[in-house]
Amino acid sequence: MRRHHSTTPRTARILGSLLLLAAAGVFTVGATTAPAKATATPLDRVVPAPASVTPGGSPYRITRDTSIRVSGTGEARRVGEYLAGLLRPSTGYPLPVTDKGSGGIQLRLAATTFGAEGYRLDSGRGGVTITASAPAGLFHGVQTLRQLLPAAVEKKSVQPGPWPVTGGTVQDAPRFPYRGAMLDVSRHFFTVDQVKRYIDQLALYKINELHLHLGDDQGWRIAIDSWPRLATYGGSTQVGGGRGGYYTKADYQEIVRYAASRYLEVVPEIDMPGHTNAALASYAELNCDGVAPPLYTGTDVGFSSLCVPKQVTYDFVDDVVRELAELTPGRYLHIGGDEAHSTSHADYVTFMNRVQPIVAKYGKTVIGWHQLTGATPAKGALAQYWGLDDTSAEEKAQVAQAARNGTGLVLSPADRVYLDMKYTADTPLGQDWAGLVEVKRSYDWDPGAYLPGVPASAVRGVEAPLWTETITRSADIEYMAFPRLPGVAELGWSPAATHDWNAYRVRLAAQGPRWDALGMTYYKSPQVPWPTR
Ligand code: ACM
């Protein structure tokens, strides 16, 4: 459901921005008591753009004497500890987390009107207070505070500071409830630590869904006790023929736990009935001819299918979905459904009619790639659109019809937000089948108006998938995701009224020094006015 909330009128925002720009030139913090070493970051120089910003009043300055004060549940304290963990290494300050006293940085849980993920940040001489109805809102407010501090705050060694926060108020809440990123761990396997690193980068931009593509032709990546060869054999290799890998249940639970600590929900995907060679290779009985194919380490698509007429197929799906649902506190289970080119249409419909109720039986909501709309999406299901601007009108109309019938949509147009698409013809990694996707193209579209004939209420949000045929290292993930991922995050979070490429590219540019401080790799797009050192 799209959330409605009030935003500052456009003219007021523009005026506010002008005032901030003017202020940035003259604004020195603590000018009477210390040399002016840093100008404070304007309150709206944040990605994603906040819903409303009202600058004014004195700045706050984090010092050796600052405490982090938490109220409410244990979760507020955990967000406080997370913030302290971010700030202590670079500031060198003790930053105790306490429920006593006043002033400093306060994380306050209180009834608000801005939803479970919204927050208000008030900054003034006496302190910074983040108020939210729920811990997720406090966490997102902390990400805003983080971006208001100098980029050096991200470093792991003590930096000189100072640590000013501009005075004023940010009031913020997301446009869409689903703001996702997908990582394909099948084409190449990524370790728990690599996934955690990506989660931390996603959290900085208020992404709240991590979709893991756990099964494909080249590898099965999650231990299933009732079908152990899926992981031990089906997970043994990857694209290019190197050693693959898989998550034990404990590994997977560690990813889910870590993601939850950053307020991301994990959406597991087992792609079916196509994209299943790793499973078919692991168990001969899953094949219609009873013969297991060899493991596959190439990059073709569309050649594999589960055997739709066989009962064992549904016993298999039931076991996999049951075990996966047990590992999944989140609401969704993604069943793929794309590129089933080796499954007849009739078989595809039969398969989806049998499999979707299994997902429901184990208490989860179906997500499928948008080809699911060519069958009958279950009540409450979401379809993930991955077409292009120039996908046929018929295909778009089929998705729109499903949306009018109640299927929610997650938008991942491949020629906009597929993070594996090359930026330019010279990009050393990635693919180009959906086109070349520079930063502006990735950012400059409106999810609310993208597909004709879709009611606005059907659009649940956006997701940026990263397919990994050519991606093998964390540095590769980062190079392809940054700087495009923050733009997708902004499309998901920020009110449409804030959408403005020329303003966005300036805010995005300010992220570069932060990524440098974090030791991240990114593409220095010539479309973005990166600060010169
Ligand atoms: C897809 O890119 N085949 C969903």
Residues whose N, C-alpha, C, O or C-beta is under 5 A from the ligand:
A	BS01	ACM	D338 E339 W369 W386
